[in-house]
Amino acid sequence: MRQIKIDVLLKNASDGELKKLHKCISKLNPEKSYRIIAFEADKPRSLKQNRYLRAIEGLASNHLGYTTAEIHQFVKQTWCSETIDVVSSTASISTRDMTQVIENFRNWLLDEHNLSTPDPNAVPDEFYSELAKQGLI
């Protein structure tokens, strides 16, 4: 059985997100039967997680020579593809999934590019201030 995961927070869904949801459902073969199951949404990723992800994306951008937008798109396509099918924003990722995305990205940076990033739970505010001064976040 083929499964399609669609992650949409209906409570605050924009018209664009609802149109994407409708487009996805309209692609289903009307000659077949489908079961649609809705789950209560997990707690969305925190602002702290987003701030940290954007910071290490800035480090990666500086190290690899890509823009932060290109790095962010790469992260979404590489580690969020199972989580983000309809809504292409990290804002819809749960805190649990975002933790995994960040860990996968950090491991990839270290393993593939020898770029060490600070532990997300031990980052001082100065770290973010310095990246902001450099225009990386």
QUIJO-V777859 format. One record per pair of residues at least 24 apart in sequence whose ideal C-beta (glycine too) atoms are under 6 Angstrom apart, sorted by sequence separation. I is the first residue (numbers start at 1). J is the second residue. D is the distance in Angstrom with one decimal. If there is no record, write none. Layout:
# QUIJO-V777859
I,J,D ; I,J,D
This chain:
# QUIJO-V777859
79,104,4.6 ; 75,105,5.5 ; 9,41,5.7 ; 45,93,4.8 ; 46,95,5.8 ; 49,98,4.7 ; 53,102,5.7 ; 60,109,5.9 ; 45,95,5.4 ; 42,94,3.4 ; 43,95,5.2 ; 63,115,5.0 ; 45,98,3.7 ; 56,117,4.7 ; 24,86,5.6 ; 21,86,5.4 ; 20,86,4.7 ; 52,120,4.8 ; 17,87,5.3 ; 55,128,5.8 ; 58,131,5.0 ; 62,136,5.7 ; 55,131,5.4 ; 8,86,5.4 ; 58,136,3.0 ; 6,85,5.3 ; 8,87,5.7 ; 58,137,4.5 ; 5,85,5.6 ; 6,86,4.9 ; 55,137,5.4 ; 9,92,5.8 ; 54,137,5.0 ; 7,92,5.4
